[in-house]
Amino acid sequence: MFKDEIQDQISLCIIDDIRSVVDGLTAIDWDDNGITLHGTAANGSEGLEILSRVKPDLIITDIRMPKMDGLTMLRQLLETNHACKVILISGYADFEYAQQAVQLGAYDFVVKPFTEEEILSVVLRAKAEILKERSEKYSHHLMESKLRESMPVLRQEYLSMLVHHRTTWAHAAERWDFLGVDLEPQGFIVMLIEIDKFREKVAELSIREVELIRFSLQNIVEETIGHDSRCVVIRAKNNRFLALMNDVASRDATLIAESCCRNIEKFTKFTVSIGVSGQVQQTHQLPDAYREAERALAYHIFSEGNAAIGIDDLPETGSQSPLSLERKDELLLALRTGNGERAIQLLCAISAQLQSLTPPPHPDYLLSLYDELAASVIRALHELAPFAEVQPLITRYKSMRGTTGMPLSSLEQQLSQLCREGAAVVGSNTLSESQKIIYRSLEFIQSRLGEEVTLTECAAHVHLSVSYYSSLFKKVTGMTITQYVNQERIRLAKTLLVEGKSVQEVSAAVGYEERRYFSEMFKRVTGMTPTEFRSDYHPDPPEEAETTKP
């Protein structure tokens, strides 16, 4: 419609009871001036009939005509709200009458007698205004059309802002109505929906296919929630959707979320994990609900996805008790020896320890422990093997680790693969037979730190004579076996003291029968007694002071 109207051509009707005037006006070459003559009439009554049928852009009419004069016709024309320009023809006696018509809305008037040039000049000015108004109308229509097309994006940005920034209803109301948010302005629940393993599942698909998948999943969520409640579903970052719904007293929101999971599994090849917030009443509380949904979603690392978790399903959590990766050093030693299978065994043991905790630690804390372990593995690989050979393994791990919503089982698989392949690279590049032997013995020593470890036992473990083993040990590690054992015992002692164990317990745990000897050795290495070291982390009443030699 508007594409046609934006053309330069305009339409014209001529209404006059004097035939010679009509003949003279129709004789003008209107087409050369971009004007199409659509009809003529001899009086106002006939003119109105033609105008209602043709709806021209411009009318030239005499003021005085039989049956219905031009002024009466103008008034009736204005009542129909037909937008057109009216040029009146008048004699000198009708001058004041013509001025009155202009005040009513006529564009201009031409006094008889007139020349072709005079009437054409007025008509062309009218045409210019018609085209200008047409262009403005088209631009306005275009802007409205673009605004309608942009509404989903504007609505998404607005709702995203509401769940991330506290906004009172007084500030939210105007845009809420303008953007047509189809929700009651109070009583909200937030769902955060993540597509399980989406990145790896769509890796080979085109952008168009990926967007169609996103659209279909969003549509299923909207329809499923819509059966029970008003809702708006928008895209969120990291392959997520955010659903904002009004609370439904008749049905638990987590059950609605579970229906979303079932329907997506039923109608697509994908599954989703959903975190569900509790209810909030006002718009300024939406950021709280969003954080609850995000926290609930985080607990899906303990599942394989395709499930909904509500904020009320989460365990009670206070401050996190310190956890240490007790066998991390053994794992790193296995890497140094190029023993991938042993490294994986140790990794499984660490994972089993972490996942057996009751109640389970907060997902973010648990992931930080895995990240700490991975960082140690990566650092060791950089130190032990050529950059060009280990970097592809590390890059792949980091890429997969960057995938949101990865369950712990998948994270462990990726870390196991890094350890296995990294150990193979280390074994093929840097380890001599002597190093492999000594690193194997280090694993043996690490497992016996709480016991008496003798040089003879260590040599026997790797089937070497005591003298050769002692020499080889110092060559590979740069220290004697006694120095190494004391170093590792003190390192372990520090960890136990930080965890809050008493000095007496730590002394026994790291293989020192006499507490006094342990305290002397600890001070020699660290410059402070065990009690002093422990008090830096646990400023409770001090234990009985150690007696150490000056």
C-alpha positions as CSV (number, residue, x, y, z in Angstrom):
1,M,0.0,0.0,0.0
2,F,2.6,2.5,1.1
3,K,5.0,1.5,-1.6
4,D,2.4,2.5,-4.1
5,E,1.5,5.8,-2.4
6,I,5.1,6.9,-2.2
7,Q,5.1,7.3,-6.0
8,D,5.1,10.8,-7.4
9,Q,1.8,10.4,-9.2
10,I,-1.3,12.0,-7.6
11,S,-5.0,11.9,-8.6
12,L,-7.3,14.8,-9.5
13,C,-11.1,15.5,-9.8
14,I,-12.7,18.6,-11.3
15,I,-16.1,19.9,-10.2
16,D,-17.7,22.9,-11.9
17,D,-21.2,23.7,-13.4
18,I,-19.7,25.8,-16.2
19,R,-18.8,23.4,-19.1
20,S,-16.2,25.8,-20.6
21,V,-14.3,25.9,-17.3
22,V,-14.3,22.1,-17.1
23,D,-13.2,21.7,-20.7
24,G,-10.4,24.2,-20.1
25,L,-9.2,22.5,-17.0
26,T,-9.3,19.0,-18.6
27,A,-7.4,20.3,-21.6
28,I,-4.3,20.8,-19.4
29,D,-1.7,18.1,-19.9
30,W,-1.9,16.8,-16.3
31,D,0.0,13.6,-17.1
32,D,3.2,15.6,-17.9
33,N,3.0,17.0,-14.4
34,G,2.5,13.7,-12.6
35,I,-1.2,14.1,-12.1
36,T,-3.9,11.7,-13.2
37,L,-7.4,13.1,-13.9
38,H,-9.9,10.6,-12.4
39,G,-13.2,12.3,-13.1
40,T,-15.4,15.5,-13.5
41,A,-18.8,16.6,-12.1
42,A,-21.2,19.5,-12.7
43,N,-22.3,20.1,-9.1
44,G,-21.5,19.3,-5.5
45,S,-23.9,16.4,-5.2
46,E,-22.4,14.6,-8.2
47,G,-19.0,15.6,-7.0
48,L,-19.5,13.9,-3.6
49,E,-20.5,10.7,-5.3
50,I,-17.4,10.7,-7.5
51,L,-15.2,11.6,-4.5
52,S,-16.5,8.8,-2.4
53,R,-15.8,6.3,-5.2
54,V,-12.4,7.7,-6.5
55,K,-11.0,9.3,-3.3
56,P,-8.7,11.6,-5.2
57,D,-5.7,13.4,-3.7
58,L,-6.7,16.8,-5.1
59,I,-10.0,18.5,-6.0
60,I,-10.6,21.7,-8.1
61,T,-14.1,23.0,-7.5
62,D,-16.2,26.1,-8.1
63,I,-17.7,27.7,-5.0
64,R,-21.1,28.6,-6.5
65,M,-22.9,25.6,-8.2
66,P,-26.5,24.4,-8.4
67,K,-27.9,21.6,-6.1
68,M,-24.9,21.8,-3.8
69,D,-22.3,24.5,-3.7
70,G,-18.6,24.1,-3.2
71,L,-18.7,25.2,0.5
72,T,-21.4,22.8,1.5
73,M,-19.6,20.0,-0.4
74,L,-16.4,21.0,1.4
75,R,-18.1,20.7,4.8
76,Q,-19.5,17.2,4.0
77,L,-16.1,16.2,2.6
78,L,-14.4,17.2,5.9
79,E,-17.0,15.1,7.8
80,T,-15.9,12.0,5.9
81,N,-12.3,12.5,7.1
82,H,-11.0,12.0,3.5
83,A,-7.6,13.5,3.3
84,C,-7.4,15.6,0.1
85,K,-6.5,19.1,-1.0
86,V,-9.3,21.3,-2.2
87,I,-8.6,24.3,-4.5
88,L,-11.6,26.6,-4.9
89,I,-12.4,28.7,-8.0
90,S,-14.2,31.9,-7.2
91,G,-15.3,35.2,-8.8
92,Y,-14.4,38.6,-7.2
93,A,-17.8,38.8,-5.6
94,D,-17.1,35.5,-3.8
95,F,-13.7,36.6,-2.3
96,E,-14.8,36.7,1.3
97,Y,-16.7,33.5,0.8
98,A,-13.6,31.8,-0.6
99,Q,-11.6,33.0,2.4
100,Q,-14.1,31.4,4.7
101,A,-13.7,28.1,2.8
102,V,-9.9,28.2,3.2
103,Q,-10.4,28.7,7.0
104,L,-12.6,25.6,6.9
105,G,-9.8,23.5,5.4
106,A,-9.6,24.3,1.7
107,Y,-6.0,24.4,0.4
108,D,-6.2,27.6,-1.6
109,F,-8.4,29.5,-4.0
110,V,-8.0,30.9,-7.5
111,V,-9.9,34.0,-8.7
112,K,-11.7,34.0,-12.1
113,P,-10.6,34.6,-14.7
114,F,-7.3,32.7,-14.4
115,T,-4.7,31.5,-16.8
116,E,-3.5,27.9,-17.2
117,E,-0.2,28.9,-15.7
118,E,-1.9,30.4,-12.6
119,I,-4.1,27.3,-11.9
120,L,-1.1,25.0,-12.7
121,S,1.1,26.8,-10.2
122,V,-1.4,26.4,-7.4
123,V,-2.0,22.7,-8.3
124,L,1.8,22.0,-8.3
125,R,2.2,23.6,-4.9
126,A,-0.6,21.4,-3.6
127,K,1.0,18.4,-5.2
128,A,4.3,19.1,-3.5
129,E,2.5,19.2,-0.1
130,I,0.6,16.0,-0.9
131,L,3.9,14.2,-1.7
132,K,5.6,15.6,1.4
133,E,2.7,14.5,3.6
134,R,2.7,11.1,1.9
135,S,6.4,10.7,2.5
136,E,6.0,11.6,6.2
137,K,3.1,9.2,6.5
138,Y,5.1,6.4,4.9
139,S,8.1,7.1,7.2
140,H,5.8,7.0,10.2
141,H,4.3,3.8,9.0
142,L,7.8,2.4,8.4
143,M,8.8,3.3,11.9
144,E,5.7,1.7,13.4
145,S,6.4,-1.4,11.3
146,K,10.0,-1.6,12.5
147,L,8.9,-1.0,16.1
148,R,6.4,-3.9,15.8
149,E,9.2,-6.1,14.4
150,S,11.5,-5.0,17.2
151,M,9.0,-5.6,20.0
152,P,10.3,-9.2,20.8
153,V,13.8,-7.9,21.1
154,L,12.8,-4.8,23.1
155,R,10.7,-7.0,25.4
156,Q,13.6,-9.4,25.9
157,E,16.0,-6.6,26.8
158,Y,13.4,-5.1,29.1
159,L,12.7,-8.4,31.0
160,S,16.4,-9.1,31.1
161,M,16.9,-5.8,32.8
162,L,14.1,-6.4,35.3
163,V,15.7,-9.7,36.5
164,H,19.1,-8.2,36.8
165,H,18.4,-4.8,38.2
166,R,16.0,-3.8,41.0
167,T,13.1,-1.9,39.5
168,T,10.0,-0.7,41.3
169,W,6.6,-1.0,39.7
170,A,6.4,2.8,39.5
171,H,9.4,2.8,37.1
172,A,8.5,-0.4,35.4
173,A,4.8,0.2,34.6
174,E,5.0,2.5,31.6
175,R,7.3,0.3,29.5
176,W,5.5,-2.8,30.8
177,D,2.3,-1.6,29.1
178,F,4.0,-0.2,26.0
179,L,5.9,-3.4,25.3
180,G,2.8,-5.5,25.9
181,V,4.1,-7.8,28.6
182,D,1.4,-10.3,29.0
183,L,1.8,-10.9,32.8
184,E,0.0,-9.7,35.9
185,P,2.3,-7.1,37.6
186,Q,2.7,-9.1,40.8
187,G,3.2,-12.7,41.9
188,F,6.2,-14.0,39.9
189,I,8.3,-17.2,39.5
190,V,11.5,-17.4,37.5
191,M,12.6,-20.5,35.6
192,L,16.1,-20.7,34.1
193,I,16.2,-23.3,31.4
194,E,19.4,-24.7,30.0
195,I,19.7,-27.0,26.9
196,D,21.7,-30.0,27.9
197,K,25.0,-30.6,26.0
198,F,23.7,-28.2,23.4
199,R,27.1,-27.0,22.2
200,E,28.4,-30.5,21.3
201,K,25.1,-31.6,19.8
202,V,24.8,-28.7,17.3
203,A,28.5,-28.4,16.5
204,E,28.0,-29.7,12.9
205,L,24.8,-27.8,12.2
206,S,24.3,-24.6,10.3
207,I,23.3,-21.3,12.1
208,R,19.8,-21.6,10.5
209,E,19.3,-25.1,11.9
210,V,20.5,-24.1,15.3
211,E,18.1,-21.1,15.4
212,L,15.2,-23.3,14.3
213,I,16.1,-25.7,17.2
214,R,16.2,-22.8,19.6
215,F,12.8,-21.5,18.3
216,S,11.1,-24.9,18.6
217,L,12.4,-25.4,22.2
218,Q,11.3,-21.9,23.2
219,N,7.9,-22.5,21.7
220,I,7.4,-25.8,23.6
221,V,8.3,-24.1,26.9
222,E,5.9,-21.3,26.2
223,E,3.0,-23.6,25.3
224,T,3.7,-25.9,28.3
225,I,3.8,-23.2,30.9
226,G,0.9,-21.4,29.1
227,H,-1.4,-24.2,30.0
228,D,-1.2,-23.3,33.6
229,S,-0.1,-19.7,33.8
230,R,0.6,-16.5,32.0
231,C,4.3,-16.5,31.0
232,V,6.9,-14.8,28.9
233,V,9.9,-16.8,27.7
234,I,13.0,-15.0,26.4
235,R,16.5,-16.0,25.3
236,A,19.2,-15.8,27.9
237,K,23.0,-16.2,27.5
238,N,24.8,-19.5,27.3
239,N,22.2,-21.6,25.6
240,R,19.6,-20.7,28.1
241,F,16.0,-19.5,28.2
242,L,14.4,-17.4,31.0
243,A,10.8,-18.0,31.7
244,L,8.9,-15.4,33.8
245,M,5.5,-16.6,34.9
246,N,2.8,-15.6,37.3
247,D,2.4,-17.8,40.3
248,V,-0.2,-20.6,40.1
249,A,-1.7,-21.6,43.4
250,S,-3.3,-24.7,41.9
251,R,0.0,-26.3,40.8
252,D,3.6,-26.4,41.9
253,A,5.9,-24.5,39.6
254,T,8.5,-27.4,39.7
255,L,5.9,-29.8,38.4
256,I,5.2,-27.4,35.5
257,A,9.0,-27.3,34.8
258,E,9.1,-31.1,34.8
259,S,6.3,-31.0,32.2
260,C,8.6,-28.8,30.1
261,C,11.3,-31.4,30.4
262,R,9.1,-34.2,29.3
263,N,7.6,-32.4,26.4
264,I,11.0,-31.3,25.0
265,E,12.3,-34.8,25.3
266,K,9.1,-36.2,23.6
267,F,9.0,-33.8,20.7
268,T,12.7,-33.0,20.0
269,K,16.0,-34.8,20.2
270,F,17.1,-32.5,23.1
271,T,16.7,-32.4,26.8
272,V,16.8,-29.4,29.2
273,S,17.7,-28.8,32.8
274,I,15.6,-26.3,34.7
275,G,16.1,-24.3,37.9
276,V,13.0,-22.9,39.6
277,S,12.8,-20.0,42.0
278,G,10.4,-19.4,44.8
279,Q,7.6,-16.9,44.5
280,V,8.2,-13.2,44.8
281,Q,5.5,-10.6,44.8
282,Q,6.9,-7.4,43.3
283,T,9.0,-6.4,40.3
284,H,11.8,-5.2,42.4
285,Q,12.2,-8.7,43.9
286,L,12.8,-10.3,40.4
287,P,16.6,-10.2,40.8
288,D,16.2,-12.3,44.0
289,A,14.1,-14.9,42.1
290,Y,16.6,-15.0,39.2
291,R,19.5,-15.8,41.6
292,E,17.4,-18.5,43.2
293,A,16.7,-20.1,39.8
294,E,20.4,-19.8,38.9
295,R,21.4,-21.5,42.2
296,A,18.9,-24.3,41.6
297,L,20.1,-24.8,38.1
298,A,23.7,-25.1,39.3
299,Y,22.8,-28.2,41.2
300,H,22.3,-30.0,37.9
301,I,26.0,-30.8,37.9
302,F,25.0,-33.7,40.1
303,S,22.6,-35.0,37.5
304,E,22.7,-35.9,33.9
305,G,20.1,-33.2,33.0
306,N,16.5,-33.6,31.8
307,A,15.2,-32.6,35.2
308,A,13.8,-29.7,37.2
309,I,15.1,-28.6,40.5
310,G,13.3,-26.1,42.7
311,I,14.9,-23.8,45.2
312,D,13.1,-25.7,48.0
313,D,14.7,-28.9,46.9
314,L,18.2,-27.7,47.7
315,P,20.1,-28.8,50.9
316,E,20.6,-26.3,53.6
317,T,24.0,-24.8,53.3
318,G,26.0,-22.6,55.6
319,S,29.6,-21.8,55.4
320,Q,31.6,-24.4,53.6
321,S,34.0,-26.5,55.7
322,P,37.5,-26.6,54.2
323,L,38.2,-29.5,51.9
324,S,41.6,-30.5,50.7
325,L,42.6,-32.5,47.6
326,E,44.5,-35.1,49.7
327,R,45.8,-37.2,46.7
328,K,46.5,-34.3,44.3
329,D,50.3,-34.7,44.8
330,E,50.1,-38.4,44.1
331,L,48.3,-37.6,40.9
332,L,50.9,-35.1,39.8
333,L,53.6,-37.7,40.6
334,A,51.8,-40.2,38.4
335,L,51.9,-37.6,35.6
336,R,55.6,-37.1,36.1
337,T,56.2,-40.8,35.7
338,G,54.1,-40.9,32.6
339,N,51.7,-43.3,34.3
340,G,48.4,-42.3,32.9
341,E,46.4,-45.3,34.3
342,R,47.6,-44.5,37.8
343,A,46.8,-40.9,37.4
344,I,43.2,-41.8,36.4
345,Q,42.9,-44.2,39.4
346,L,43.9,-41.3,41.7
347,L,41.5,-38.9,39.9
348,C,38.6,-41.4,40.4
349,A,39.5,-41.7,44.1
350,I,39.5,-37.9,44.5
351,S,36.2,-37.6,42.7
352,A,34.6,-40.4,44.8
353,Q,35.8,-38.6,48.0
354,L,34.3,-35.3,46.9
355,Q,31.0,-36.8,45.7
356,S,30.5,-38.8,48.9
357,L,30.2,-35.8,51.0
358,T,26.8,-35.3,52.8
359,P,25.3,-32.9,52.3
360,P,26.9,-32.2,49.0
361,P,29.0,-29.0,48.8
362,H,27.8,-26.1,46.9
363,P,28.3,-26.7,43.1
364,D,30.5,-23.6,42.7
365,Y,32.8,-24.7,45.6
366,L,33.0,-28.2,44.1
367,L,33.8,-26.9,40.7
368,S,36.5,-24.7,42.2
369,L,38.2,-27.8,43.6
370,Y,38.1,-29.5,40.2
371,D,39.4,-26.3,38.6
372,E,42.2,-26.3,41.2
373,L,43.0,-29.9,40.3
374,A,42.9,-29.2,36.5
375,A,45.2,-26.1,36.9
376,S,47.8,-28.2,38.8
377,V,47.6,-30.9,36.0
378,I,48.0,-28.2,33.3
379,R,50.9,-26.5,35.0
380,A,52.7,-29.9,35.4
381,L,52.2,-30.7,31.7
382,H,53.7,-27.4,30.7
383,E,56.7,-28.1,32.9
384,L,57.2,-31.6,31.7
385,A,56.5,-31.6,27.9
386,P,56.9,-29.4,24.8
387,F,54.3,-26.7,24.5
388,A,53.3,-27.7,21.0
389,E,52.4,-31.2,22.1
390,V,50.5,-30.5,25.3
391,Q,48.8,-27.3,24.2
392,P,46.2,-29.0,22.0
393,L,45.2,-31.2,24.9
394,I,44.9,-28.3,27.2
395,T,42.9,-26.2,24.7
396,R,40.4,-28.9,24.1
397,Y,39.9,-29.4,27.9
398,K,39.4,-25.7,28.4
399,S,37.0,-25.5,25.6
400,M,34.9,-28.3,27.0
401,R,35.2,-27.0,30.5
402,G,33.8,-23.7,29.3
403,T,30.6,-25.4,28.4
404,T,27.9,-24.3,30.9
405,G,25.8,-27.0,32.6
406,M,28.4,-29.7,32.2
407,P,27.6,-32.5,34.7
408,L,30.4,-33.7,37.0
409,S,30.5,-37.1,35.2
410,S,31.4,-35.3,31.9
411,L,33.9,-33.0,33.6
412,E,35.6,-36.1,35.1
413,Q,35.8,-37.7,31.7
414,Q,37.4,-34.6,30.2
415,L,39.9,-34.4,33.0
416,S,40.7,-38.1,32.8
417,Q,41.3,-37.8,29.1
418,L,43.7,-34.8,29.8
419,C,45.6,-36.9,32.4
420,R,45.8,-40.0,30.2
421,E,46.9,-38.2,27.0
422,G,49.1,-35.8,28.9
423,A,50.9,-38.6,30.7
424,A,51.5,-40.3,27.4
425,V,53.1,-37.1,26.0
426,V,55.3,-36.8,29.1
427,G,56.4,-40.4,29.0
428,S,57.4,-40.2,25.3
429,N,59.3,-36.9,25.7
430,T,61.0,-36.2,28.9
431,L,61.4,-39.2,31.2
432,S,64.6,-41.3,31.2
433,E,64.5,-44.7,32.8
434,S,66.2,-43.3,35.9
435,Q,63.5,-40.6,36.3
436,K,60.7,-43.1,35.9
437,I,62.3,-45.3,38.6
438,I,62.7,-42.4,41.1
439,Y,59.2,-41.0,40.4
440,R,57.7,-44.5,41.1
441,S,59.5,-44.5,44.4
442,L,58.1,-41.0,45.2
443,E,54.6,-42.4,44.9
444,F,55.6,-45.1,47.4
445,I,57.0,-42.5,49.8
446,Q,53.8,-40.3,49.4
447,S,51.7,-43.3,50.5
448,R,53.9,-43.9,53.6
449,L,54.3,-40.4,55.0
450,G,52.5,-41.3,58.2
451,E,54.8,-44.2,58.8
452,E,58.6,-44.8,59.3
453,V,60.1,-44.8,55.8
454,T,63.6,-46.3,55.4
455,L,66.0,-46.0,52.6
456,T,66.2,-49.8,52.4
457,E,62.4,-50.1,51.9
458,C,62.4,-47.4,49.1
459,A,65.3,-49.0,47.3
460,A,63.7,-52.5,47.5
461,H,60.4,-51.1,46.1
462,V,62.1,-50.2,42.8
463,H,64.5,-53.2,42.9
464,L,67.7,-51.2,43.3
465,S,70.6,-51.5,45.7
466,V,70.6,-49.0,48.5
467,S,73.7,-47.1,47.4
468,Y,72.7,-46.9,43.8
469,Y,69.2,-45.8,44.7
470,S,70.5,-43.1,47.1
471,S,72.7,-41.7,44.4
472,L,70.1,-41.8,41.7
473,F,67.5,-40.2,44.0
474,K,69.7,-37.2,44.7
475,K,70.5,-36.9,41.0
476,V,66.9,-36.8,40.0
477,T,65.4,-34.7,42.8
478,G,68.3,-32.6,44.0
479,M,67.9,-33.7,47.6
480,T,68.5,-36.8,49.8
481,I,65.6,-39.1,50.7
482,T,65.6,-37.8,54.3
483,Q,65.3,-34.2,53.1
484,Y,62.5,-35.2,50.7
485,V,60.6,-37.1,53.4
486,N,60.8,-34.3,55.8
487,Q,59.8,-31.7,53.2
488,E,56.7,-33.7,52.3
489,R,55.8,-34.4,55.9
490,I,55.9,-30.7,56.8
491,R,53.9,-29.9,53.7
492,L,51.2,-32.4,54.8
493,A,51.4,-31.1,58.3
494,K,50.6,-27.6,57.2
495,T,47.5,-28.8,55.4
496,L,46.3,-30.7,58.5
497,L,47.0,-27.8,60.8
498,V,45.0,-25.4,58.5
499,E,42.1,-27.9,58.6
500,G,42.1,-27.5,62.4
501,K,43.7,-30.7,63.7
502,S,45.6,-30.4,66.9
503,V,49.4,-30.4,66.9
504,Q,49.5,-33.8,68.6
505,E,47.2,-35.3,66.0
506,V,49.2,-33.9,63.2
507,S,52.5,-35.1,64.7
508,A,51.2,-38.6,64.7
509,A,49.6,-38.3,61.2
510,V,52.9,-37.4,59.5
511,G,55.0,-40.0,61.2
512,Y,56.7,-38.3,64.1
513,E,56.4,-40.3,67.3
514,E,57.7,-37.5,69.5
515,R,55.8,-34.2,69.3
516,R,58.9,-32.3,70.4
517,Y,61.0,-33.6,67.5
518,F,58.1,-32.8,65.1
519,S,58.0,-29.2,66.5
520,E,61.7,-28.8,66.1
521,M,61.6,-30.0,62.5
522,F,58.6,-27.9,61.7
523,K,60.3,-24.7,63.0
524,R,63.5,-25.5,61.2
525,V,61.6,-25.6,57.9
526,T,59.0,-22.9,58.4
527,G,60.5,-20.6,61.0
528,M,57.7,-21.0,63.5
529,T,56.3,-23.7,65.7
530,P,53.2,-25.7,64.7
531,T,51.1,-23.9,67.3
532,E,52.2,-20.5,66.0
533,F,51.4,-21.6,62.5
534,R,48.0,-23.0,63.5
535,S,47.1,-19.9,65.4
536,D,47.4,-17.8,62.3
537,Y,44.4,-19.8,60.9
538,H,42.6,-20.7,64.1
539,P,42.9,-17.9,66.7
540,D,41.4,-20.0,69.5
541,P,43.0,-20.5,72.9
542,P,46.6,-21.9,72.3
543,E,47.5,-25.5,73.0
544,E,50.3,-26.2,75.4
545,A,53.4,-24.6,74.0
546,E,56.0,-26.7,72.4
547,T,59.5,-26.9,73.8
548,T,62.0,-26.6,71.1
549,K,65.7,-26.4,71.2
550,P,67.1,-22.9,70.7
